[in-house]
Every structure is written in structure tokens, then in C-alpha cells.
Amino acid sequence: MANQLYGLGREGFLNGSISWGSDTIKTDLVDSADYILAIDTDQYYSSVTAAGRVASSGAMTTKTVTLGVADAADITFSAVTGDISEYLIGWKDTTVEATSPLIYCIDTATGLPVTPNGGDITVTWDAGANKIFKL
């Protein structure tokens, strides 16, 4: 698979239920052995199995939307333990897992997959033209 937006996440951008600039957006490190990706049918964070969630970021900051390109400050997952992580999955946090829309799945990036060793894991977003993703 290549980096992708969830189909229903794209729909959320188009119908206005997701706003990159103003919503609380988080990113998880996810183990593909415990979460089977269904990019066109998974809709909410509750679709990502608890066993698949290795670490979750806080709310992403310094988000920008210039020319339809999503970017944000780099994130650090602190003291990460658990399974190897093949995915970075982004989602809008509504405070209820069953209503928190999934946005993106990144599986192709420098440092992925990553094996936690109890230390911090820093994600440095791509500095290229598409940053985190481009609509």
C-alpha cells in the first residue's frame, strides 16, 4: 500500500465535518498485525483495534492548509513500548472513539516500520510538496 487518505475521511473534508485547521487531530503508531486496514470502509477511530494502537500523539499543533496541503509541527511519542508499528494513522478526536473520523494512513516514510524500545519516537513530517497529505 502507499500512503492514503481514508475514503470516508475525504468525504468528511468535502462535507465539512472535518476541518484540518480547527479540529483536534491526533496521530497513532499502529501495528498492522493487529489492525487490518480497510481504507475505503473504516470510518471511525473505533475501527482501529486497541491491540493495534501502539502509541497516540497529543493534539497536533501548528497545522496549516496552504494550497490544500496539510502540514503540522513534528510530533513525539514518549517512552514507547509495544509492537512494531508499520502505520501512522491520523484521526479527528471528538472525544468519542465511535464518532472520531479516520483521516490518513501513512505506511511509506523514513523510519517506518519502527520498533519501540522504551524511548521516544519523533515523527518528522515530510518537507516535500505534499507534507503530511495533499487533497
N, C-alpha and C positions, 0 to 999 in steps of 0.2 A: 504494500500500500504506500501511497505517497501522502504527504500532509494534506489534510482535507478539512472542510467545514462540514458539520453535520447538516444534512438536508433540512431538518426541521429548525435548526438554528438559523440557516439562511432565510427560511420563511419568517422567522421571528424578527430578523432585521428588516425585511420587507413590509411586514405588517405593523411594525413599530413596537412590538413587545420586548425587543432587546435594543438597548442604547449603549453602545460601547463607551461613549463618553461619560454618561451619568450613572449607569448601573454598577453595582458591586460585582466585579468579575474576579474569579479565582482560577487557579491552575492546580491540577493534581499530577503527581507522578503515579503512573498506573502500570500494573503488571499484566501483560497480555495473556498470561497463562490463566489468570483468574477473571478476566473481563474479556468477553468475546465481542469485539467491535461490530456494530451494525450501523454504519454511518448514515443510512437513509431512513432507519426506523427508530433508533434510540432517540428519545426526546429529552428526558429529564435526568438529572444527576442520580436519581434513584436507580437508573438503569446500570450504573457503574457499581458492580458488586463491592460490598465492604471489603472482601478479601483482596480485591484488585487495587484498592486505594492504598498506596504506599505512603504518600505524604500530600498535604494540601497547603497551598500558599495562603497568606492573608490576602486581603483585598489588593488588587493590582493598583499601582499609582502612576501618575504622570501619563495617563492614557491620551493618545492623540488619534485623530481620524483623517488626517490630511490626504486628500485625493482618494478616499476610500481605502486607505491603508491603515490597518490597526497596529498601533505600537504602544509600548508602555515601558516603565522602568524595569530593569532586570529584577529577578526575584531570587530569594534564597530560601531553601527549605532547610530548617535547622535540625541537627542531630538525627539524621535519617537512618532508620534501620528497617529491615524487612526485605521483601523480594526484589529481584532485579526489575527495573522499570524500563519498558520499551516505549511508553507513550507519555506525552504531555497532553492532558485534556483540560480544555478551558470551558468554564461554565459561569452562568449568571447566578449569583447567590440570592435567592428570595427569602432565605432562612428556612424554607421547607424543601427537602430533597425532591419530593414528588412534583414540585412546581418550578424547580430551578433548571432552566433550559441549558442543554449542552450546546457549545459553540464550535469548538475545533478539536481536532486530534492531530498532534504532531508526532510522527514516528521516524522522521528523517531529519536529523540535526547532529551537529558536532556534540559528542558526549553521550549520545543515545545508542544503544541502551546504557543504563547506568546501574552499577551495583552498589547499593548503600553499604557503608561501613561504620555508621555511627557518627560520621562527620557531617558538616554542612554540604549541601549541593546547591550551587549557584547556576541559574539559567540566565545566560546572556542572549537576549533576543537578537536575531539576525539584523545586521546593519544594512543589508541589501534593499532593493527596491520594494520587496513585499513584506518586510519586517516580520510581524507575527503572522499576519494573513492579509490578503487583499480581497475585497469584494468585487 
